[in-house]
Amino acid sequence: MAKITRTPAPRKAAVPKKKARAATAKPKAPAKTSLKATRSNSIKSWTPAEIHEVFSRFRKANPEPKGELEHINPFTLLVAVVLSAQATDAGVNKATRALFEVADTPQKMLDLGEERLREYIKTIGLYRTKAKNVIALSAKVLSEFGGEVPRTRAEIESLPGAGRKTANVVLNMAFGEHTMAVDTHVFRVGNRTGLAPGKTPLEVELGLEKVIPAEFMLHAHHWLILHGRYTCLARKPRCEVCLINDLCRWPEKTV
């Protein structure tokens, strides 16, 4: 019987695995830009002629603007500004009218004492801390400055309870320096109008000092404060009566 030889069936060639599709990186969607930022970036800068026009209008409407904090001399002005932190000018005036009748100098304030001072200013917010600061600053004015309010920003800022804004107000109102005190009103107006956008009061201060012509600087911060307090209000700006509504860069103005 013939021997049967079995020939092994040829193996099927291995089918190469399909190459994985190269991952195609989808382009990242551009980061969302806030509406506020978009508006800020699209605001056209003011020209020097426009800025001159703005302050010319302020000057024509109110040639000699006055601060609303009542005071008798540089010392009482200093005290009033220190007391005005997180308080209204009207509230401070109500308390200081009687206070300044009995204590209008550093020595008289020191003689009054912290406890009695608290009784005069207890209607003002944070009155306990403020009373402590006023007595301490009175002592320092006497011991280090001969009883006179110092005339440099650094020296005023060294007094208890006094910061940069306090120094700028005193230097401007008491000594006629061309300073820019930035409170909440000036900060709002500087940013909203586009005159001097900034994330901090210092940025707005330096921005305003850079663009406002020197001829307007003596009264500039008062014009801006009053404009923010009575016209460019925080919640409902009165654009219809605004002196500069045609020049203002605010995208949401109502005129």
Contacts in CASP RR format, 6 or more apart in sequence:
PFRMAT RR
TARGET T0000
AUTHOR 0000-0000-0000
METHOD contacts of the structure
MODEL  1
MAKITRTPAPRKAAVPKKKARAATAKPKAPAKTSLKATRSNSIKSWTPAE
IHEVFSRFRKANPEPKGELEHINPFTLLVAVVLSAQATDAGVNKATRALF
EVADTPQKMLDLGEERLREYIKTIGLYRTKAKNVIALSAKVLSEFGGEVP
RTRAEIESLPGAGRKTANVVLNMAFGEHTMAVDTHVFRVGNRTGLAPGKT
PLEVELGLEKVIPAEFMLHAHHWLILHGRYTCLARKPRCEVCLINDLCRW
PEKTV
39 251 0 8 1.000
40 197 0 8 1.000
42 251 0 8 1.000
43 194 0 8 1.000
43 197 0 8 1.000
43 249 0 8 1.000
43 251 0 8 1.000
44 249 0 8 1.000
46 54 0 8 1.000
46 194 0 8 1.000
46 195 0 8 1.000
46 211 0 8 1.000
46 247 0 8 1.000
46 249 0 8 1.000
48 211 0 8 1.000
48 213 0 8 1.000
50 247 0 8 1.000
51 195 0 8 1.000
51 211 0 8 1.000
51 212 0 8 1.000
51 213 0 8 1.000
52 213 0 8 1.000
53 247 0 8 1.000
54 195 0 8 1.000
54 244 0 8 1.000
54 247 0 8 1.000
55 212 0 8 1.000
55 213 0 8 1.000
55 216 0 8 1.000
55 220 0 8 1.000
55 223 0 8 1.000
57 243 0 8 1.000
57 244 0 8 1.000
58 65 0 8 1.000
58 216 0 8 1.000
58 219 0 8 1.000
58 223 0 8 1.000
58 227 0 8 1.000
58 243 0 8 1.000
59 216 0 8 1.000
59 219 0 8 1.000
59 223 0 8 1.000
61 243 0 8 1.000
62 223 0 8 1.000
62 226 0 8 1.000
64 219 0 8 1.000
65 219 0 8 1.000
65 222 0 8 1.000
65 223 0 8 1.000
65 226 0 8 1.000
66 222 0 8 1.000
67 89 0 8 1.000
67 173 0 8 1.000
67 222 0 8 1.000
67 225 0 8 1.000
68 89 0 8 1.000
68 90 0 8 1.000
68 93 0 8 1.000
69 77 0 8 1.000
69 80 0 8 1.000
69 81 0 8 1.000
69 84 0 8 1.000
69 89 0 8 1.000
69 92 0 8 1.000
69 93 0 8 1.000
70 80 0 8 1.000
70 93 0 8 1.000
70 96 0 8 1.000
70 97 0 8 1.000
70 100 0 8 1.000
71 77 0 8 1.000
71 79 0 8 1.000
71 80 0 8 1.000
71 96 0 8 1.000
71 100 0 8 1.000
72 100 0 8 1.000
72 104 0 8 1.000
73 104 0 8 1.000
73 105 0 8 1.000
73 174 0 8 1.000
74 148 0 8 1.000
74 149 0 8 1.000
74 170 0 8 1.000
74 174 0 8 1.000
74 175 0 8 1.000
75 104 0 8 1.000
75 105 0 8 1.000
75 106 0 8 1.000
75 109 0 8 1.000
75 141 0 8 1.000
75 147 0 8 1.000
75 149 0 8 1.000
76 96 0 8 1.000
76 100 0 8 1.000
76 104 0 8 1.000
77 149 0 8 1.000
77 169 0 8 1.000
77 170 0 8 1.000
77 173 0 8 1.000
77 174 0 8 1.000
78 137 0 8 1.000
78 149 0 8 1.000
78 156 0 8 1.000
78 159 0 8 1.000
78 162 0 8 1.000
78 166 0 8 1.000
78 170 0 8 1.000
78 174 0 8 1.000
79 96 0 8 1.000
79 100 0 8 1.000
79 109 0 8 1.000
79 134 0 8 1.000
79 137 0 8 1.000
80 92 0 8 1.000
80 93 0 8 1.000
80 96 0 8 1.000
81 162 0 8 1.000
81 165 0 8 1.000
81 166 0 8 1.000
81 169 0 8 1.000
81 170 0 8 1.000
82 130 0 8 1.000
82 133 0 8 1.000
82 134 0 8 1.000
82 137 0 8 1.000
82 161 0 8 1.000
82 162 0 8 1.000
82 166 0 8 1.000
83 92 0 8 1.000
83 95 0 8 1.000
83 96 0 8 1.000
83 121 0 8 1.000
83 124 0 8 1.000
83 130 0 8 1.000
83 134 0 8 1.000
84 92 0 8 1.000
85 126 0 8 1.000
85 130 0 8 1.000
85 161 0 8 1.000
86 125 0 8 1.000
86 126 0 8 1.000
87 124 0 8 1.000
87 125 0 8 1.000
87 126 0 8 1.000
91 123 0 8 1.000
91 124 0 8 1.000
92 124 0 8 1.000
94 123 0 8 1.000
95 120 0 8 1.000
95 121 0 8 1.000
95 122 0 8 1.000
95 123 0 8 1.000
95 124 0 8 1.000
96 120 0 8 1.000
96 121 0 8 1.000
98 120 0 8 1.000
99 117 0 8 1.000
99 120 0 8 1.000
99 121 0 8 1.000
102 108 0 8 1.000
102 112 0 8 1.000
103 109 0 8 1.000
103 111 0 8 1.000
103 112 0 8 1.000
103 117 0 8 1.000
105 147 0 8 1.000
106 138 0 8 1.000
106 139 0 8 1.000
106 141 0 8 1.000
106 142 0 8 1.000
106 147 0 8 1.000
107 138 0 8 1.000
107 142 0 8 1.000
107 147 0 8 1.000
109 117 0 8 1.000
109 134 0 8 1.000
109 135 0 8 1.000
109 138 0 8 1.000
110 135 0 8 1.000
110 138 0 8 1.000
110 139 0 8 1.000
110 142 0 8 1.000
113 135 0 8 1.000
114 131 0 8 1.000
114 132 0 8 1.000
114 135 0 8 1.000
117 131 0 8 1.000
117 134 0 8 1.000
117 135 0 8 1.000
118 127 0 8 1.000
118 128 0 8 1.000
118 131 0 8 1.000
121 127 0 8 1.000
121 130 0 8 1.000
121 131 0 8 1.000
124 130 0 8 1.000
130 161 0 8 1.000
132 160 0 8 1.000
133 160 0 8 1.000
133 161 0 8 1.000
136 160 0 8 1.000
137 159 0 8 1.000
137 160 0 8 1.000
137 161 0 8 1.000
137 162 0 8 1.000
140 158 0 8 1.000
140 159 0 8 1.000
140 160 0 8 1.000
141 147 0 8 1.000
141 148 0 8 1.000
141 149 0 8 1.000
141 150 0 8 1.000
141 159 0 8 1.000
145 155 0 8 1.000
149 156 0 8 1.000
149 170 0 8 1.000
149 174 0 8 1.000
150 156 0 8 1.000
150 159 0 8 1.000
151 171 0 8 1.000
151 175 0 8 1.000
153 164 0 8 1.000
153 167 0 8 1.000
153 168 0 8 1.000
153 171 0 8 1.000
153 179 0 8 1.000
156 162 0 8 1.000
156 163 0 8 1.000
156 166 0 8 1.000
156 167 0 8 1.000
156 170 0 8 1.000
156 171 0 8 1.000
157 163 0 8 1.000
157 164 0 8 1.000
157 166 0 8 1.000
157 167 0 8 1.000
164 201 0 8 1.000
164 202 0 8 1.000
164 205 0 8 1.000
165 181 0 8 1.000
165 182 0 8 1.000
165 183 0 8 1.000
165 201 0 8 1.000
167 179 0 8 1.000
168 179 0 8 1.000
168 180 0 8 1.000
168 181 0 8 1.000
168 182 0 8 1.000
168 205 0 8 1.000
168 221 0 8 1.000
169 179 0 8 1.000
169 181 0 8 1.000
169 221 0 8 1.000
171 177 0 8 1.000
171 179 0 8 1.000
172 178 0 8 1.000
172 179 0 8 1.000
172 181 0 8 1.000
172 218 0 8 1.000
172 221 0 8 1.000
176 218 0 8 1.000
178 214 0 8 1.000
178 217 0 8 1.000
178 218 0 8 1.000
179 221 0 8 1.000
180 186 0 8 1.000
180 205 0 8 1.000
180 208 0 8 1.000
180 209 0 8 1.000
180 212 0 8 1.000
180 217 0 8 1.000
180 220 0 8 1.000
180 221 0 8 1.000
181 205 0 8 1.000
181 221 0 8 1.000
181 225 0 8 1.000
182 201 0 8 1.000
182 202 0 8 1.000
182 204 0 8 1.000
182 205 0 8 1.000
182 208 0 8 1.000
182 221 0 8 1.000
183 201 0 8 1.000
183 225 0 8 1.000
184 234 0 8 1.000
185 224 0 8 1.000
185 225 0 8 1.000
185 227 0 8 1.000
185 228 0 8 1.000
185 229 0 8 1.000
185 232 0 8 1.000
186 204 0 8 1.000
186 208 0 8 1.000
186 221 0 8 1.000
186 224 0 8 1.000
186 225 0 8 1.000
186 228 0 8 1.000
187 201 0 8 1.000
187 204 0 8 1.000
188 228 0 8 1.000
188 232 0 8 1.000
188 234 0 8 1.000
189 195 0 8 1.000
189 224 0 8 1.000
189 227 0 8 1.000
189 228 0 8 1.000
189 232 0 8 1.000
190 196 0 8 1.000
190 197 0 8 1.000
190 198 0 8 1.000
190 204 0 8 1.000
190 208 0 8 1.000
190 224 0 8 1.000
191 197 0 8 1.000
191 198 0 8 1.000
191 204 0 8 1.000
192 232 0 8 1.000
192 237 0 8 1.000
192 248 0 8 1.000
192 250 0 8 1.000
193 232 0 8 1.000
193 244 0 8 1.000
193 248 0 8 1.000
193 249 0 8 1.000
193 250 0 8 1.000
194 248 0 8 1.000
194 249 0 8 1.000
194 250 0 8 1.000
195 208 0 8 1.000
195 211 0 8 1.000
196 203 0 8 1.000
196 204 0 8 1.000
196 207 0 8 1.000
196 208 0 8 1.000
196 210 0 8 1.000
196 211 0 8 1.000
197 203 0 8 1.000
197 204 0 8 1.000
198 204 0 8 1.000
198 207 0 8 1.000
208 220 0 8 1.000
208 224 0 8 1.000
209 217 0 8 1.000
212 220 0 8 1.000
216 223 0 8 1.000
227 243 0 8 1.000
230 238 0 8 1.000
231 237 0 8 1.000
231 238 0 8 1.000
231 241 0 8 1.000
231 242 0 8 1.000
231 243 0 8 1.000
232 238 0 8 1.000
232 242 0 8 1.000
237 250 0 8 1.000
237 253 0 8 1.000
237 254 0 8 1.000
239 245 0 8 1.000
239 248 0 8 1.000
239 253 0 8 1.000
239 254 0 8 1.000
239 255 0 8 1.000
240 254 0 8 1.000
240 255 0 8 1.000
242 248 0 8 1.000
242 253 0 8 1.000
242 255 0 8 1.000
245 253 0 8 1.000
245 255 0 8 1.000
END
